[in-house]
């Protein structure tokens, strides 16, 4: 039996704050007051500080000397840089999956697609987003590269944050995401590398623009 240590308190606090940022309960550019957050979560000031250090590594918060720690502000440059990098990673791992998938891989991805379809029919955005993350993580398992996996782990929280922002725009955007899953699965099954890259590129560029449009809309309010 393998040894699996429990998450440390710092990791639990970091995950809680990450979820608050992804779900927009802590807003872009908002300052995080360590003392107030420690009281709210009933943990030590040190646990909050250590958790924020983890989140800074994951690009969710920014520490400004003598001013404090703030939720990383989403702007056009940040979002475009993120999606450009994600597309490079997804294209690389997607090609590996396309050429090396086994029947159990397809069974797993098809099952997740069906779960997403059911969530869409029920109008359950939170569950749809959660399963979509699982779907992408399952495909990224083919990275098989230490440096790429490390990069994915650091970028993943920001990717979740942006995708949730896009999906909040309504059923049309959610339907587009579901259609992307279907088309990418079909391309992988048929070993259509060119088609897969085209689908990934179109989806990444489309969602990137949706997030930028959301940011601009919120600024005008």
C-alpha atoms as a printed R data frame, in Angstrom:
    type eleno elety resid chain resno       x      y       z
1   ATOM     1    CA   UNK     A     1   0.000  0.000   0.000
2   ATOM     2    CA   UNK     A     2   1.449  3.376  -1.045
3   ATOM     3    CA   UNK     A     3   1.824  6.168   1.490
4   ATOM     4    CA   UNK     A     4  -0.344  9.206   0.793
5   ATOM     5    CA   UNK     A     5   0.208 12.039   3.262
6   ATOM     6    CA   UNK     A     6  -2.723 14.301   4.012
7   ATOM     7    CA   UNK     A     7  -2.717 17.808   2.661
8   ATOM     8    CA   UNK     A     8  -1.050 20.271   4.994
9   ATOM     9    CA   UNK     A     9  -3.090 23.089   6.501
10  ATOM    10    CA   UNK     A    10  -1.251 25.503   4.213
11  ATOM    11    CA   UNK     A    11  -2.311 23.524   1.141
12  ATOM    12    CA   UNK     A    12  -5.911 23.391   2.376
13  ATOM    13    CA   UNK     A    13  -5.969 27.149   2.909
14  ATOM    14    CA   UNK     A    14  -4.365 27.720  -0.497
15  ATOM    15    CA   UNK     A    15  -7.012 25.512  -2.154
16  ATOM    16    CA   UNK     A    16  -9.803 27.382  -0.371
17  ATOM    17    CA   UNK     A    17  -8.465 30.777  -1.480
18  ATOM    18    CA   UNK     A    18  -7.875 29.435  -4.988
19  ATOM    19    CA   UNK     A    19 -11.532 28.387  -5.212
20  ATOM    20    CA   UNK     A    20 -12.648 31.822  -3.999
21  ATOM    21    CA   UNK     A    21 -10.596 33.496  -6.729
22  ATOM    22    CA   UNK     A    22 -11.684 31.067  -9.469
23  ATOM    23    CA   UNK     A    23 -15.366 31.560  -8.539
24  ATOM    24    CA   UNK     A    24 -14.862 35.340  -8.412
25  ATOM    25    CA   UNK     A    25 -15.654 35.543  -4.700
26  ATOM    26    CA   UNK     A    26 -12.340 37.383  -4.437
27  ATOM    27    CA   UNK     A    27 -12.219 39.859  -7.298
28  ATOM    28    CA   UNK     A    28  -9.510 40.875  -9.732
29  ATOM    29    CA   UNK     A    29  -7.260 43.461  -8.092
30  ATOM    30    CA   UNK     A    30  -8.840 43.010  -4.629
31  ATOM    31    CA   UNK     A    31  -6.478 43.205  -1.672
32  ATOM    32    CA   UNK     A    32  -6.303 40.179   0.611
33  ATOM    33    CA   UNK     A    33  -5.875 41.266   4.221
34  ATOM    34    CA   UNK     A    34  -3.961 38.491   5.966
35  ATOM    35    CA   UNK     A    35  -5.226 39.209   9.493
36  ATOM    36    CA   UNK     A    36  -8.868 39.411   8.439
37  ATOM    37    CA   UNK     A    37  -8.572 36.239   6.336
38  ATOM    38    CA   UNK     A    38  -6.900 34.388   9.220
39  ATOM    39    CA   UNK     A    39  -9.819 35.296  11.509
40  ATOM    40    CA   UNK     A    40 -12.383 34.372   8.862
41  ATOM    41    CA   UNK     A    41 -10.855 30.922   8.274
42  ATOM    42    CA   UNK     A    42  -9.848 30.475  11.941
43  ATOM    43    CA   UNK     A    43  -6.233 29.675  11.097
44  ATOM    44    CA   UNK     A    44  -2.927 31.297  11.994
45  ATOM    45    CA   UNK     A    45  -1.537 34.337  10.263
46  ATOM    46    CA   UNK     A    46   1.426 32.186   9.207
47  ATOM    47    CA   UNK     A    47  -0.834 29.682   7.415
48  ATOM    48    CA   UNK     A    48  -2.397 32.489   5.395
49  ATOM    49    CA   UNK     A    49   0.995 33.928   4.499
50  ATOM    50    CA   UNK     A    50   2.351 30.537   3.402
51  ATOM    51    CA   UNK     A    51  -0.798 29.861   1.367
52  ATOM    52    CA   UNK     A    52  -0.445 33.209  -0.390
53  ATOM    53    CA   UNK     A    53   3.127 32.344  -1.305
54  ATOM    54    CA   UNK     A    54   1.822 29.199  -3.013
55  ATOM    55    CA   UNK     A    55  -0.849 31.189  -4.846
56  ATOM    56    CA   UNK     A    56   1.711 33.742  -5.989
57  ATOM    57    CA   UNK     A    57   3.652 30.899  -7.631
58  ATOM    58    CA   UNK     A    58   0.413 29.908  -9.366
59  ATOM    59    CA   UNK     A    59  -0.158 33.475 -10.643
60  ATOM    60    CA   UNK     A    60  -3.385 33.969  -8.669
61  ATOM    61    CA   UNK     A    61  -2.075 36.671  -6.346
62  ATOM    62    CA   UNK     A    62   0.562 39.373  -6.617
63  ATOM    63    CA   UNK     A    63   2.596 40.680  -3.700
64  ATOM    64    CA   UNK     A    64   3.447 44.360  -3.933
65  ATOM    65    CA   UNK     A    65   6.154 45.404  -1.428
66  ATOM    66    CA   UNK     A    66   4.922 47.774   1.295
67  ATOM    67    CA   UNK     A    67   1.378 47.602  -0.088
68  ATOM    68    CA   UNK     A    68   0.183 44.032   0.421
69  ATOM    69    CA   UNK     A    69  -1.081 41.030  -1.504
70  ATOM    70    CA   UNK     A    70  -3.694 41.433  -4.219
71  ATOM    71    CA   UNK     A    71  -5.682 39.073  -6.424
72  ATOM    72    CA   UNK     A    72  -3.813 39.101  -9.727
73  ATOM    73    CA   UNK     A    73  -5.536 41.528 -12.043
74  ATOM    74    CA   UNK     A    74  -6.821 40.004 -15.244
75  ATOM    75    CA   UNK     A    75  -5.991 42.163 -18.232
76  ATOM    76    CA   UNK     A    76  -5.684 41.601 -21.968
77  ATOM    77    CA   UNK     A    77  -1.929 40.919 -21.889
78  ATOM    78    CA   UNK     A    78  -2.216 38.389 -19.033
79  ATOM    79    CA   UNK     A    79  -5.101 36.533 -20.683
80  ATOM    80    CA   UNK     A    80  -3.514 36.424 -24.144
81  ATOM    81    CA   UNK     A    81  -0.216 35.215 -22.664
82  ATOM    82    CA   UNK     A    82  -2.033 32.496 -20.709
83  ATOM    83    CA   UNK     A    83  -4.007 31.149 -23.660
84  ATOM    84    CA   UNK     A    84  -1.018 31.286 -25.986
85  ATOM    85    CA   UNK     A    85   0.910 29.112 -23.520
86  ATOM    86    CA   UNK     A    86  -2.022 26.763 -22.903
87  ATOM    87    CA   UNK     A    87  -2.438 26.241 -26.642
88  ATOM    88    CA   UNK     A    88   1.214 25.249 -26.980
89  ATOM    89    CA   UNK     A    89   0.838 22.731 -24.145
90  ATOM    90    CA   UNK     A    90  -2.503 21.326 -25.305
91  ATOM    91    CA   UNK     A    91  -1.263 20.955 -28.880
92  ATOM    92    CA   UNK     A    92   1.798 19.040 -27.688
93  ATOM    93    CA   UNK     A    93  -0.078 16.706 -25.346
94  ATOM    94    CA   UNK     A    94  -3.004 16.384 -27.752
95  ATOM    95    CA   UNK     A    95  -0.732 15.024 -30.478
96  ATOM    96    CA   UNK     A    96   0.748 12.527 -28.010
97  ATOM    97    CA   UNK     A    97  -2.738 11.398 -26.999
98  ATOM    98    CA   UNK     A    98  -3.862 11.167 -30.626
99  ATOM    99    CA   UNK     A    99  -1.008  8.839 -31.554
100 ATOM   100    CA   UNK     A   100  -0.905  6.786 -28.346
101 ATOM   101    CA   UNK     A   101  -4.393  6.473 -26.884
102 ATOM   102    CA   UNK     A   102  -5.648  3.145 -25.604
103 ATOM   103    CA   UNK     A   103  -9.302  1.987 -25.413
104 ATOM   104    CA   UNK     A   104  -9.517  2.833 -21.698
105 ATOM   105    CA   UNK     A   105  -8.406  6.418 -22.486
106 ATOM   106    CA   UNK     A   106 -11.305  6.894 -24.888
107 ATOM   107    CA   UNK     A   107 -13.732  5.266 -22.472
108 ATOM   108    CA   UNK     A   108 -12.683  7.730 -19.771
109 ATOM   109    CA   UNK     A   109 -12.962 10.782 -22.041
110 ATOM   110    CA   UNK     A   110 -16.295  9.661 -23.510
111 ATOM   111    CA   UNK     A   111 -17.686  9.127 -20.012
112 ATOM   112    CA   UNK     A   112 -16.629 12.633 -18.987
113 ATOM   113    CA   UNK     A   113 -18.172 14.050 -22.154
114 ATOM   114    CA   UNK     A   114 -21.479 12.345 -21.318
115 ATOM   115    CA   UNK     A   115 -21.323 13.738 -17.766
116 ATOM   116    CA   UNK     A   116 -20.771 17.218 -19.195
117 ATOM   117    CA   UNK     A   117 -23.740 16.771 -21.535
118 ATOM   118    CA   UNK     A   118 -25.966 15.889 -18.584
119 ATOM   119    CA   UNK     A   119 -24.718 18.892 -16.601
120 ATOM   120    CA   UNK     A   120 -25.466 21.129 -19.579
121 ATOM   121    CA   UNK     A   121 -29.018 19.786 -19.845
122 ATOM   122    CA   UNK     A   122 -29.540 20.421 -16.122
123 ATOM   123    CA   UNK     A   123 -28.084 23.933 -16.376
124 ATOM   124    CA   UNK     A   124 -25.515 23.077 -13.689
125 ATOM   125    CA   UNK     A   125 -22.652 25.454 -14.506
126 ATOM   126    CA   UNK     A   126 -20.512 24.550 -11.479
127 ATOM   127    CA   UNK     A   127 -20.634 20.823 -12.250
128 ATOM   128    CA   UNK     A   128 -20.112 21.444 -15.981
129 ATOM   129    CA   UNK     A   129 -16.997 23.477 -15.218
130 ATOM   130    CA   UNK     A   130 -15.706 20.867 -12.762
131 ATOM   131    CA   UNK     A   131 -16.092 17.989 -15.237
132 ATOM   132    CA   UNK     A   132 -14.562 20.082 -18.024
133 ATOM   133    CA   UNK     A   133 -11.494 20.526 -15.844
134 ATOM   134    CA   UNK     A   134 -11.363 16.747 -15.283
135 ATOM   135    CA   UNK     A   135 -11.622 16.180 -19.043
136 ATOM   136    CA   UNK     A   136  -8.702 18.481 -19.795
137 ATOM   137    CA   UNK     A   137  -6.617 17.003 -16.979
138 ATOM   138    CA   UNK     A   138  -7.244 13.504 -18.361
139 ATOM   139    CA   UNK     A   139  -5.925 14.551 -21.764
140 ATOM   140    CA   UNK     A   140  -2.944 16.358 -20.222
141 ATOM   141    CA   UNK     A   141  -1.869 13.100 -18.584
142 ATOM   142    CA   UNK     A   142  -0.088 12.354 -21.842
143 ATOM   143    CA   UNK     A   143   2.385 15.207 -21.314
144 ATOM   144    CA   UNK     A   144   4.917 12.753 -19.835
145 ATOM   145    CA   UNK     A   145   7.402 15.588 -19.403
146 ATOM   146    CA   UNK     A   146   8.562 16.862 -15.998
147 ATOM   147    CA   UNK     A   147   8.888 20.495 -17.054
148 ATOM   148    CA   UNK     A   148   5.582 20.598 -18.922
149 ATOM   149    CA   UNK     A   149   3.753 18.982 -15.985
150 ATOM   150    CA   UNK     A   150   5.280 21.547 -13.600
151 ATOM   151    CA   UNK     A   151   4.200 24.362 -15.911
152 ATOM   152    CA   UNK     A   152   0.685 22.928 -16.184
153 ATOM   153    CA   UNK     A   153   0.337 22.722 -12.404
154 ATOM   154    CA   UNK     A   154   1.345 26.378 -12.009
155 ATOM   155    CA   UNK     A   155  -0.872 27.646 -14.850
156 ATOM   156    CA   UNK     A   156  -3.880 25.465 -14.108
157 ATOM   157    CA   UNK     A   157  -5.527 27.693 -11.452
158 ATOM   158    CA   UNK     A   158  -5.456 30.701 -13.803
159 ATOM   159    CA   UNK     A   159  -6.854 28.522 -16.603
160 ATOM   160    CA   UNK     A   160  -9.738 27.472 -14.334
161 ATOM   161    CA   UNK     A   161 -10.327 31.090 -13.344
162 ATOM   162    CA   UNK     A   162 -10.555 32.265 -16.955
163 ATOM   163    CA   UNK     A   163 -12.657 29.351 -18.213
164 ATOM   164    CA   UNK     A   164 -15.185 29.886 -15.413
165 ATOM   165    CA   UNK     A   165 -15.404 33.563 -16.344
166 ATOM   166    CA   UNK     A   166 -16.138 32.612 -19.952
167 ATOM   167    CA   UNK     A   167 -18.739 29.956 -19.070
168 ATOM   168    CA   UNK     A   168 -20.637 32.416 -16.857
169 ATOM   169    CA   UNK     A   169 -21.653 34.271 -20.014
170 ATOM   170    CA   UNK     A   170 -24.495 31.866 -20.716
171 ATOM   171    CA   UNK     A   171 -25.782 28.724 -22.455
172 ATOM   172    CA   UNK     A   172 -24.309 29.667 -25.843
173 ATOM   173    CA   UNK     A   173 -20.750 29.659 -24.511
174 ATOM   174    CA   UNK     A   174 -21.372 26.441 -22.563
175 ATOM   175    CA   UNK     A   175 -22.764 24.767 -25.698
176 ATOM   176    CA   UNK     A   176 -19.670 25.849 -27.654
177 ATOM   177    CA   UNK     A   177 -17.458 24.212 -25.010
178 ATOM   178    CA   UNK     A   178 -19.435 20.987 -25.241
179 ATOM   179    CA   UNK     A   179 -19.192 21.028 -29.039
180 ATOM   180    CA   UNK     A   180 -15.431 21.540 -28.756
181 ATOM   181    CA   UNK     A   181 -15.166 18.446 -26.567
182 ATOM   182    CA   UNK     A   182 -17.128 16.383 -29.103
183 ATOM   183    CA   UNK     A   183 -15.101 17.580 -32.086
184 ATOM   184    CA   UNK     A   184 -11.760 17.088 -30.343
185 ATOM   185    CA   UNK     A   185 -12.740 13.561 -29.280
186 ATOM   186    CA   UNK     A   186 -13.720 12.684 -32.850
187 ATOM   187    CA   UNK     A   187 -10.418 14.054 -34.174
188 ATOM   188    CA   UNK     A   188  -8.426 12.051 -31.615
189 ATOM   189    CA   UNK     A   189 -10.338  8.862 -32.409
190 ATOM   190    CA   UNK     A   190  -9.723  9.241 -36.138
191 ATOM   191    CA   UNK     A   191  -6.050 10.223 -35.635
192 ATOM   192    CA   UNK     A   192  -6.687 13.530 -37.445
193 ATOM   193    CA   UNK     A   193  -3.752 15.591 -36.187
194 ATOM   194    CA   UNK     A   194  -4.390 18.592 -38.420
195 ATOM   195    CA   UNK     A   195  -8.043 18.652 -37.470
196 ATOM   196    CA   UNK     A   196  -7.244 18.425 -33.756
197 ATOM   197    CA   UNK     A   197  -4.780 21.323 -33.879
198 ATOM   198    CA   UNK     A   198  -7.321 23.416 -35.784
199 ATOM   199    CA   UNK     A   199 -10.010 22.653 -33.172
200 ATOM   200    CA   UNK     A   200  -7.686 23.447 -30.255
201 ATOM   201    CA   UNK     A   201  -6.557 26.700 -31.862
202 ATOM   202    CA   UNK     A   202 -10.089 27.844 -32.631
203 ATOM   203    CA   UNK     A   203 -11.304 27.037 -29.118
204 ATOM   204    CA   UNK     A   204  -8.351 28.649 -27.333
205 ATOM   205    CA   UNK     A   205  -8.577 31.829 -29.400
206 ATOM   206    CA   UNK     A   206 -12.349 31.957 -28.993
207 ATOM   207    CA   UNK     A   207 -12.328 31.515 -25.219
208 ATOM   208    CA   UNK     A   208  -9.445 33.966 -24.885
209 ATOM   209    CA   UNK     A   209 -11.533 36.624 -26.630
210 ATOM   210    CA   UNK     A   210 -14.583 35.779 -24.504
211 ATOM   211    CA   UNK     A   211 -12.566 36.366 -21.332
212 ATOM   212    CA   UNK     A   212 -11.172 39.654 -22.659
213 ATOM   213    CA   UNK     A   213 -14.713 40.763 -23.566
214 ATOM   214    CA   UNK     A   214 -15.833 39.905 -20.015
215 ATOM   215    CA   UNK     A   215 -13.019 41.985 -18.536
216 ATOM   216    CA   UNK     A   216 -13.888 44.948 -20.739
217 ATOM   217    CA   UNK     A   217 -17.583 44.622 -19.874
218 ATOM   218    CA   UNK     A   218 -16.859 44.634 -16.137
219 ATOM   219    CA   UNK     A   219 -14.649 47.711 -16.495
220 ATOM   220    CA   UNK     A   220 -17.474 49.636 -18.126
221 ATOM   221    CA   UNK     A   221 -19.857 48.935 -15.238
